Amino acid sequence: MTRLLVGLVLLVSTLSGTLTDCFPLCFLIFPLFAQLGASGILIEYEDMFPYGGKLEVLKSKYAYSPSEIKSILHLAKSNGLEVIPLVQTFGHMEFVLKHGEFSHLREVENFPNALNPHKVGSLELVHLMIDQVMALHEDVKWFHIGCDEVFFLGEGEESKMCLKQGQNHVDRLFLSHVKAVAQHIVTAYQGVKPIIWDDMLRDSPEDHIKESDVALLVEPMIWDYSPEFDINGKVSLAEKYQKCGFNKIWFASAFKGATGANQQLTHVRHHLENQFLWLQVAKAFPGDLVQGITLTGWQRYDHYSVLCELLPVGMPCLAVCLQAVAHGQFSEKEDETVKKCLGLSSLDTNSVVSDDFGTFPGNDILRLVTEAAFQLAASTESLLKGNRYVTGWFSPYHRKHKFVNPMMVQYFENECRSLLSKWEQHAEQLRSAMENIYYPNTMEEWFDEYFNPFLAKLQQLVFDLDHVSNT
């Protein structure tokens, strides 16, 4: 495989997505990506792209400016990283179809996930999105048009009517739209090859794919993030795509964001095993068939889901996985390279926690998030439910009615105040570290999801201590 891509999802929205890696961080991590073996970056901008005109409503409050996009591209190029933009054009279009201006283009009226391929205006919308992104990516060789997980395709009224006609099937609806989108790219932008996620093709009959001519237009990216997938099954799938006429394919693994929607810490061994499986699949094919592998790093499962692991938290795993794929193994040599690049004195690929957090950009976030993930909830619950003086003499009932024995308060008050002080200081340090990388709404969401619920319990406990009566 000649190309080893880091797949980044750049999402920001007050209601949903959030920035995986803020603009200033790119200047620090792009050289690191290249040093670790990456040769390109697959970037899904979502609402971080500075859409304009009819599409201006799509962009986030914190969207990049055109000049920032140019800076990212220049930085990538200067580090030998080829950029492939990704724009969803069928499924996962929540960031578009949630808006009133485009809600009429939904496949199913109540669900903003999938575009209705039959509606007048659907292709116009997709073409306009592509054109605006391409205007700032003039030198790209590939353009990823997404098209994964087009849930409920065929359940819209127009699709139902279409399916009643002759030999129509849902997969033909899918292939027809993909062909129309891909034709726009290859016609308008000579030399640019569209890429699609492969999942909607997996169950399509070979004859349907062949007759659609989609294989002449796009390159499928086969994805699976499991550490236990069936190697033979993936080989068979790739062979099917070959028979259908695809002369180039891609693989996609994951280095974070694939082990739970609300996962805070990255399981290195899980993702490393995933890379090893893909290396086995790649060995079954000639080198000129497989274009490359993308190590995806998802920040959310979809536009509306919570944040999973932050990029700095996943950096050690990314480094390990890049080295493993680049060299076809993860031996002592690759281990030493990772430690040198990240400033680590030790590395344990079998554990999600370490006492060594390195010196790489964002390492302070890794340390502080790890400490909070392992200790915040546990220490809070231990105090509230495990301290016999709190449970016996400062229960919710006691606090509600301010009915407290002051003699017993002395046995737990210091612990309550000390624990609150500890985690308030921790929060201050983490906010300070995140401010250097993330936008305010990202920080607000992460704290509201993973930190503030426990901190609020401690704050309320101390507040009640301050307001109890002596009766």
C-alpha positions, -999 to +999 in steps of 0.1 A: +000+000+000+016+033-011-006+056+009-011+058+047-038+084+055-049+098+088-086+104+087-097+134+107-133+146+112-134+183+117-168+190+132-182+220+150-217+231+158-234+246+188-259+218+188-240+188+175-206+183+161-175+196+176-139+203+164-117+173+166-085+193+163-085+230+164-066+250+137-035+259+158-029+223+166-024+214+130+009+233+130+021+209+157+006+176+148+010+176+110+048+172+112+043+145+138+019+126+115+045+127+087+073+116+111+052+086+122+046+074+086+015+091+073+015+102+037-019+120+036-049+133+055-086+125+048-105+155+062-143+156+067-150+192+074-188+189+079-199+223+092-164+235+098-161+244+061-167+281+052-197+275+030-212+307+014-241+319-006-271+296-005-251+273+018-240+298+044-264+284+069-244+251+070-213+266+085-207+266+122-200+298+142-165+285+145-160+275+109-126+279+093-121+309+071-109+303+035-075+316+045-073+291+073-082+263+049-054+274+026-030+274+056-040+239+065-035+227+029-001+245+027+010+230+060-001+195+049+018+199+016+050+212+033+049+180+054+044+157+025+008+150+034-017+146+006-051+160+015-084+143+005-115+163+014-146+144+024-181+157+019-212+136+027-235+135-003-262+109+007-261+095+042-249+113+073-262+146+060-277+157+093-256+189+094-274+200+062-309+185+064-314+197+100-319+232+086-353+244+075-340+255+041-331+220+032-354+198+053-377+192+024-349+172+008-350+145+034-356+109+023-379+105+054-396+136+066-388+131+103-352+120+099-324+144+088-298+117+081-304+108+044-309+129+013-339+121-010-323+113-044-355+120-063-363+155-051-357+184-073-328+203-057-310+173-041-283+170-067-281+208-070-274+210-033-247+183-034-231+198-065-229+232-049-213+217-017-187+199-038-180+230-059-174+252-029-151+227-013-132+221-046-127+258-050-104+257-020-088+223-029-077+228-065-048+204-065-065+173-050-064+139-067-093+123-048-125+136-034-144+114-009-182+117-013-191+096+017-223+077+010-221+054+040-250+044+062-278+058+040-304+047+066-341+044+055-333+047+018-363+035+000-388+045+027-395+079+014-427+083-006-409+091-039-386+061-034-416+038-027-432+049-059-400+043-078-395+008-063-430-002-075-418+002-111-404-029-127-372-044-114-362-015-092-344-022-060-330-001-031-295-007-042-303+006-077-316+038-060-283+041-042-261+034-073-280+059-094-274+087-070-237+078-065-233+078-103-248+112-106-226+127-079-195+110-092-201+121-128-203+157-117-169+154-101-151+136-130-167+159-155-161+192-137-127+184-123-105+165-146-082+141-129-101+140-096-113+105-086-143+101-063-141+077-033-170+062-014-175+042+017-183+007+007-210-005+032-239+003+009-223-018-018-217-050+002-251-066-003-256-053-038-258-080-065-227-079-088-249-074-119-265-043-104-231-027-097-218-036-131-248-022-150-247+010-131-211+019-143-203+032-108-172+010-109-158+032-137-163+063-117-154+057-081-130+038-058-146+021-028-131+024+007-138-008+026-141-001+063-142-022+094-130-011+129-133-044+147-102-062+161-120-095+153-134-092+118-132-121+093-102-118+071-115-142+045-147-123+044-129-090+036-108-107+010-140-121-006-156-087-005-126-070-022-126-098-048-163-091-054-155-054-061-128-065-085-153-086-104-177-056-105-150-036-123-134-015-096-097-015-104-086+003-072-098-001-037-090+014-003-091+001+033-101+020+064-093+011+100-096+033+131-073+046+157-100+061+179-137+068+180-150+033+173-153+016+207-183+035+221-202+067+215-192+081+248-157+066+251-132+089+269-100+068+267-086+050+237-080+012+238-046+009+220-047-029+217-082-029+202-071-006+174-037-022+169-053-056+164-076-040+138-045-028+119-030-062+119-061-077+104-061-052+076-024-059+069-034-096+065-062-086+040-038-064+020-013-094+016-040-112-005-039-086-033-013-071-056+001-038-045-013-019-075-049-028-065-049-013-030-045+025-031-039+028+006-054+026+041-070+053+061-067+053+099-099+070+108-103+090+140-140+097+146-150+124+170-187+114+170-208+086+157-230+111+139-238+148+140-260+145+170-241+121+192-218+130+221-181+135+219-159+104+221-121+104+227-104+137+220-076+137+195-048+143+221-062+113+241-059+091+210-024+103+199-004+074+214-028+050+197-025+068+164+013+067+166+013+030+174-011+022+145+007+044+120+040+026+128+024-008+126+008-002+092+039+016+078+062-013+087+038-042+087+045-050+123+049-035+158+082-047+171+108-032+194+120-009+166+085+006+161+080+008+198+111+029+201+101+052+173+068+059+189+084+066+223+109+089+206+083+108+186+059+113+216+085+118+242+076+087+262+099+067+284+076+037+284+047+024+263+021-002+272-001-012+242-022-034+264-035-008+288-057+023+284-039+041+312-002+049+317+019+069+342+039+084+313+020+109+291+050+121+270+058+155+257+038+156+224+014+184+217-017+179+238-001+155+263-014+176+292-049+170+280-042+133+278-030+133+314-058+154+328-086+135+309-071+102+320-070+112+356-106+125+355-119+094+337-104+070+363-108+091+395-135+117+393-166+095+393-150+069+416-140+094+442-173+113+441-194+081+445-170+068+472-177+099+493-214+100+487-222+063+490-192+048+507-185+072+536-206+060+565-209+094+580-222+110+549-247+081+542-257+079+579-258+116+590-258+137+558-282+119+535-304+136+510-332+137+536-309+154+562-297+179+536-332+187+524-345+194+559-312+208+573-315+183+600-279+175+608-260+166+640-231+190+640-210+166+661-210+141+632-201+168+605-165+169+618-160+134+606-166+141+569-165+179+563-127+181+556-129+153+532-158+169+513-141+203+510-107+188+501-122+166+473-141+195+459-110+217+459-090+190+442-114+186+413-120+223+409-083+228+405-082+199+381-110+214+360-091+247+359-060+230+346-079+211+320-098+241+308-065+260+305-050+231+284-080+228+262-082+265+255-050+262+235-067+238+211-104+238+213-132+263+207-155+273+236-184+251+226-162+220+225-150+227+260-185+234+273-198+201+258-170+179+271-172+193+306-210+190+306-209+154+295-179+141+314-169+164+343-196+188+355-222+162+366-198+148+392-184+182+402-219+195+407-226+167+432-195+178+452-204+215+449-240+208+462-226+187+490-204+216+502-231+241+496-254+221+519-227+219+545-224+257+545-262+260+550-271+234+576-286+245+608-274+234+642-308+219+651 
